[in-house]
Amino acid sequence: MMKALSSLRSLLWCHWAMVRKKGSLILCGAFLFVAWNALLLLFLWGRSPIGRLGEGGGAEPGAGEEWGAGTAKMAGANGLAIEVIRLAEEVESELETQKKLLKQIQSHRELWEQQKELGKRESENAKDDKNIEEPKKTQQFPAVPLNRKIVDDTKTVMKNALVVTPPHPDTDEEKADQKQEMSENKVDLTKPSPQIIIPILVIACDRVTVKRSLDKLIQYRPSPELFPIIVSQDCGHADTARVIGSYGSQITHISQPDLADIPVRPDHRKFQGYYKIARHYRWALNQVFNVFAYSTVVIVEDDLEVAPDFFEYFHALYPILHSDPTLWCVSAWNDNGREGLVDPGKADLLYRTDFFPGLGWMLLKEVWAELEPKWPKAFWDDWMRHPEQRKERSCIRPEISRTITFGRKGVSLGQFFDQYLRYIKLNIELVPFTKLDLSYLVRERYDEDFNKDVYSAPLVKVEELQHGGSLKGSGPFRVQYSSRDSFKVLARNLGAMDDLKSGVPRTGYRGIVSFISRGRRIYLAPHEGWTKYDTSWS
């Protein structure tokens, strides 16, 4: 009987499929529902009773005998009542099945109507689609997988380091190619790819206060995947290692393996710390580029605190650094960033500078491949400022610093910190750099606009600025220097830093230093027509 019932159900389903193609699904469903239930009642009344699980019917051994014995004892109305109850339960079960069937019919009908409507729209728009050009996909930088295997063999890492030709153009033909490359890359300048991974390398030693630096980095970090933090520790200081380790999977902790003293000449024994720092930087940067295989990195020391828009700043400037071969770093630091020397209303203002600032800076892998083979044994930051390394390339720096240092303890014995570093102003305003047009920082445009602003500013004497006099407004004003000594005197009188490295003043660009003095914008500049730095001015 059940086999016949199954065959009938299959027949009805086939009939429903045929009707679906020809007419209304609703009529088909109604017909199916009525016919099915009518036939169901006829079959159920005419078949023999079937036992249920646990009550006979073959579900368990001896079930047939138990059912026969039970029915033999039933008589008259009692047996009929039990049979009616059983029949009602089975009908209820089958009705539930039919309810599900009707829901399926309705859902198929809605889907069919949607597909029919979609087909009409596609047919109507087919002609228009032929005339529409598919938009080009924007280029995205591939995400680089993080390889957490750490190699302690520094020699192996150095052996595998890449060596590339420095990007500095030496011939007119190379300069022309450089201009063409910059022009081709303009599309990337204001559209930082969300896929680029920018690791943060924290250089640590024996300061347990690295916690302050790491807390701010983790607090402001928008994405652990796009901005992984690698803490490279030298010195083998156990307490500092415990602090770093307490951050668990939020950071990656690596340790510089060579803790031995470095042989130095007798008069440099007091500089042993500077030698170890240079060794540590070399090892750590090799890990980032040659072991972890990243294409760029932002380096911070363990005594730096970052601004709320620190990550936004570097994310926005990566495309410019990557596209403009006349740049070789992006720094978060302004050497003349003390309160009173910066414009608090210009948190979004950025500059090019010929002076390597450090203190939170971005470096590309290809530049490291150029520097690593000749990396110095000590005083690496001053070495970076030599013309042989800089090769007339510049860095980007902000009006208001995105880092400050809180580390009085260090190899400089806190002298520079007490005199100057402690007064640097940290930006507290969140600037949406990734939404700004930063193409003005590309050299050709920047040089033209910057020189025009500087040399169109009124030329004044420092005495006029100090005493006010007849000067009105907030500037800009230009103060001109003509020698190393005149620069130092003027800078000191106006409150700016007066030292030079390889002839380049701090924050200087084409010899020009921009800062605020007594509420006025000042350009401390050489004569118009300046061409190059004098390396004897140091």
Secondary structure, DSSP 8 states (H G I E B T S, - for coil): -HHHHHHHHHHHHHHHHHHHHHS-HHHHHHHHHHHHHHHHHHHHHHS-----TTSSTTSSTTHHHHHHHHHHH--HHHHHHHHHHHHHHHHHHHHHHHHHHHHHHHHHHHHHHHHHHHHHHHHHHHHHHHT----------------------HHHHHHT----------SHHHHHHHHHHHHHTGGGTT---TT----EEEEESS-TTHHHHHHHHHHH-S-TTTS-EEEEE-TT-HHHHHHHHTTGGGSEEEE-S--S-----GGGGGGHHHHHHHHHHHHHHHIIIIIS--SEEEEEETTEEE-TTHHHHHHHHHHHHHH-TTEEEEES--TT-BTTTS-TT-TT-EEEESS---SSEEEEHHHHHHHGGG--SS-HHHHHTSHHHHTT-EEEEESSBSEEE----STTTTHHHHHTGGGB-B--S---GGGS--GGGSHHHHHHHHHHHHHTS-B--HHHHHH-TT--SS--EEEE--SHHHHHHHHHHHTS---EETTEETT-BTTBEEEEETTEEEEEE--TT-----TT--
